[in-house]
Amino acid sequence: MKNRYTLIAILIGIAPMLFADTNALIEAKLFKDWIIKGESSFCNLAIKNTGTFPIILAENPVDFEVGQLVTRPLPRNISEDKEQEEQYQLMLLEQGDFIKLFPDETHVYEGRKFLFTSLPFSEEIRFTVSVYLGKGAWLDSEPLAVKGVVPDAMEDFATVTNNKQVRQGVFGVASKKLTLVTYKDERWLYSSISDSPYNYPVCPLSLKGKIRIEPYDDMALFKIWDGEKSMIYDFYKSVIVEGADEHNVLGKWTRERKQKAEADNAEVRRKKQEEQ
């Protein structure tokens, strides 16, 4: 399996002049550099504070995604500041925990991949990865781009059903359709909810390996086989929670990037203590 479907971008974000000393280096790991029509893709990121003041970030990745993280299409939507401020205020009302990202330190979010939002489909889809700081202040990346493509093949693979759904007070049967999508020399597993126009990439697969699936427990986990290699698929989260690094792309990157961030942060703090 080739690794060229991955893309790392080092992005410099600068807030408006009012926050001239609030700067950040955003390192974004894209799930892949192409999407199909109706696809909602993902990324993960590390944020390094390159300014002189702390940056306030939601600690919980779910709160961060709702209130602060936005993939903003280019050209800009003039109403997005007002809309994001509303989401930001809702996040504050939840009274979740926040972190202060101090100058020269890096934060890597774990346990969640972040969804691309509001990206209209075209041959070239241009956007920024942006962090909202409230009151109209953004940390914007330089422009990124992914290709909008027509896949070479789409094959219905399986429909998985969880017949013991207990989520937010809802009881009943839930199902998802799994599809194999081939584009050039890549093959990916996608999931979608019945009658939904949206597709979500789950993981890359080998081109020629036999793909099969079987229940793993009686609730939400399934075992997927790619040839002789197996992985565990979470029905609700639609992600691989256990498996080889070649299948768990963002998990591998996040684990390694967090280890580096922790080492770098420890060195930054050591130097600051020496200077005091």
N, C-alpha and C positions, 0 to 999 in steps of 0.2 A: 504494500500500500504506500503510495507516495504522500509526501507531507506538504505538497505545494498548495493544498486547499487552505492551509492556515495562513494568516496574515497578521503581522504585528505592526502597529503604527505607533510611533512616538509623537505625541501631540502636545503642543504648548497652548495652554489656555490662559487668557488674560481677561480679568473683569474690567468693567468700565472705569473711567478715570477716578471716580469717587473711591474706588477700591484699588488704586494704582499699585499698592504694595501687596495686593492679594493675587498671587500668580501660582500656577500649578503646571506640572508636567504630567500629562495623562497618557499612560501606556495602555492601549486598547488591544485586546486579543479578539479578533473576529473569528466566528465559528468557521466561516469560509468566505471566499471573495466573490461568490455568485449566488443569486437567488432565483427561484422560479416564480411565476405569477401566483399571487395568493400566499406567498411564503412570509412568515414572520420569523426572522432569524435572530441570532443571539450574539452577545459579546461578553467579555469580562474585562476588568480593568484594574490597574494600580494607579493611585493618585499620589504624586509627590508634591509637597508644598515647597515651592521655590520662592515664595514671598517672605515678608518679614512679620506677618501677623498670622495667628492660628486660623485654620479653616474649620468651620463647624460642619460636621457630616453626621447624618443619621447612622447610628451603629447597626441597626437591623437592616440587612440588605433589602428586605421587602419595603420598609419605609423609605429607604434611599431611592429605590426604583420609582416609587410613587411620587415622592415629594421633590426629588432633586435631580435624578438622572433622566436625561432626554436625548434621544437621537433626533436631531433637528434637520429636516430636509432643506436643501438649498434649491431655489431662493427661499428666504425666510417667510414665515407666516406672521403677519403683523399683530395678530391677536394672541400669539403664544405666550407673551409675558404675563398678560392678565390671567390666562388659563392656568399657567404654571404657578402663579402666585396663589391661586385658589387651592391647588393641590398641595403647595408648600404649607399653607396655613392649616389645612386639614391634617397634614402630617404632624404639625406642632401640637394640634389639639389632642392627638392620640397620646401625648405625653410619653413618648418612647425615649430611649436613652440616646445620647449624642456623644460623639467623640470630638476632641480638639486635636486636629492634625497640626502639630507644631512645625515651624520652619525647618526645612531640610529632611523631614521625616516622610515616610511613605506608608500608605494604607492600602491593603488588598482585601477585597470582600470575598468571603467564603460562603459555600453552601447554596449558592444561587447563580444561575447564569441570567444575564440581563437581556430583556426583549427589545429588539429594534421597534420603535414606534413611529407611526405616521410617515412611512416611506412609500411614496407613490412609485408604481412599477414602470420602468423604462429600460432602454438598453444600457444606460449608465445612470446609476442612482447615486447622487451626491448628497452628503450629509455631514454633520459634525456630531461628535460625542460631547455632550455639554452637561455641566453640573450647575444647578441653580442654587444661588446663595440667598435668595430673598430680595425683595424690593427692586426687582429688575436687574439684579447683578448675576451675570453668567461667567463661568469659566468655559470658554469655547475652544474646541480643537481647531486645527487647520482642517481643510476639507478632506474627507475620505470618500471613496467610491467603491461600489460593488457593481457587478454586471447583472443585468436582468437577462435571463437566458430561457430558451425553449429546451427542455430536456430531450435527450436522445431516446429515452424510454421511461415509462412509468408502469409499474406492475403492482397490482393489488396483491399484498402479501398475506395479510390476516386481519381478522376482526377480533379484538380481545374484549372480553366482557368481565366486569366486576359485579357480581350479583349480590354482594354484601356491602353496597355503598352506604356509608354512614358519614356524612360530611355536612357540617353546618346545619344539622337537623334534617337533612334530606335522606330519605330511605328509598331505595329502588334500584333499578338496573341501569348501569352506565356502560357504554361501549365506545371504543375508538377503532378507527381504521388505520392500519399500518400499510405503508406503500414503499416500494423500492424504486428509487429515482436514480437513473444513470445519466451522467453528463460527461462526455469525453471519456477520460480514463478514471472517473470517480463514480462510486455508487454509495448512496446514502439511504438510510432509513428515515422515513417521515411518518408523522402521526397527524391525524385530524379527527375532529368530532363529527359525528354523523350530521349531514346536511349543512356543515359549515364550509364557507369558501376558503378558510384559512388552513394552511399547512405548516407544520412545525418540524424542522429537522431534529432528529434524535441523535444520530451518530453516523460516522463513516463506516463503510463495510468494504470487504475485499470484493474485487470484481467477479471472481469465479467461485468463491466459496459457497457451499450450500447453506442457505439461511433457513432456520426453523425456530419455532417458539413453543414453549410449554409453560404451564402454570408453575410458579415457584412457591406460592403460599395461597391461602384461601382469601386473601384480601386484595392486595394491590401490586404484588411483584410478579414478574414473569422472567423466565430464563430464555435468552435468545442465543442461539448458536450460529456462529459465522465459521463454517468449516469445523475445525476442532476446537476453536476458541469460543468461550461462553462469556456472557455478560448478564447483569441483572437490570431489568427495565422497571422503573417505577411508573405505574399506571397513572397516578394522579399528577405527578410532577412532569411526566413525559421526558424523563432524563435517564441516563445510565448512572446507576448509583454504585455499581461494582463491576470491574472489568479491566481488561488490558488498556494501557495508556493510549494505544492507537485507536481505541473506540471512545475512550473518555477524554476527549481533546481538551476541553476547558478545565476539567478536573486536574489533569496533569500540569497544565500551565499554571493554574491557580496555586497548586501545592508548591511548585518550585519557585514561583514568584514570591509567595508569602515567606518562604524560608530565606530568600535573599533580602526581602524587605526587613525582616526581623534582625538579620545580621547587620544591615546598613543602619537601621535605627539605633541599635545598641552602640555602634561606633559613633554616631552623631551625638548621642547622649554622653558617652564617655568624654568626647572632646569638649563638650560644653561644660562638663563638671571640671575638667582641667583648667578651663579658662576662668572659672569663678574664683 
